[in-house]
Amino acid sequence: MERKTKRTTPSRMANQRAHYDDQQIYDILDEALFCTISYAENNEPFSIPQSFVRMENHVYLHGSVGSHLMRMLSDGRSVCITVMLADELVIAKTAFHHSVNYRSVVIFAKGELLESQEDKYDAFKALTEKMVPNSWDYLKPMSKKEVDKTTGIRFSLEEASAKIRQGDPSHEEHEMDLPIWTGLIPIKPLRQKPVPDSHGAKIDLPEHLK
């Protein structure tokens, strides 16, 4: 299936802002820590935030084997997965032209249950390393029992697109002389210094968290 489909083509400014190449999509997915996964059940819509990781041309989710969400996603139903990274508020001379510089991805796919211990283990490791880089080998090894208690599901990126808005605010010609400040306000999130709990306070902060 081609990535560019009716569902992955934006209704506005598709020629300027839509992207379908691997690198654009992968870069956004690799930077984002969370996605929103939407699906229907009994003709009712549901939209749930989840942590995720990309490996090759798939995104992977995990959850408890008892999770209602995981059971729904593992039955092969169609879902829509979205990711958005907001980079800057775009401040124009009028509220009408205010905007946001962002990078987003929309994915349409069906879930594929991870059956083997090895596939599940690899996905959990990749997700852990994404959320807390260089932490996997520092942590207590994941046991077979823990792997068995967790469901892993992957979704193909075959039908996906990125949409990107970057740049300065738009101005109308008759607005140019108005004495109103315009520009960009960066809003990118930053990882801050770790805060220990009562147990962690007794142990030196490991190098991968500094």
Salt bridges, closest charged atoms under 4 A:
ASP22 OD1 - ARG3 NH1 2.56
ASP30 OD1 - ARG54 NE 2.84
GLU31 OE1 - ARG103 NH1 2.78
GLU41 OE1 - HIS68 NE2 3.00
ASP75 OD2 - ARG77 NH2 2.61
ASP87 OD1 - ARG103 NH2 2.73
GLU112 OE1 - ARG154 NE 3.01
ASP148 OD2 - LYS144 NZ 2.88
GLU159 OE1 - ARG7 NH2 2.79
GLU172 OE2 - HIS97 NE2 2.95
GLU207 OE2 - LYS210 NZ 3.02
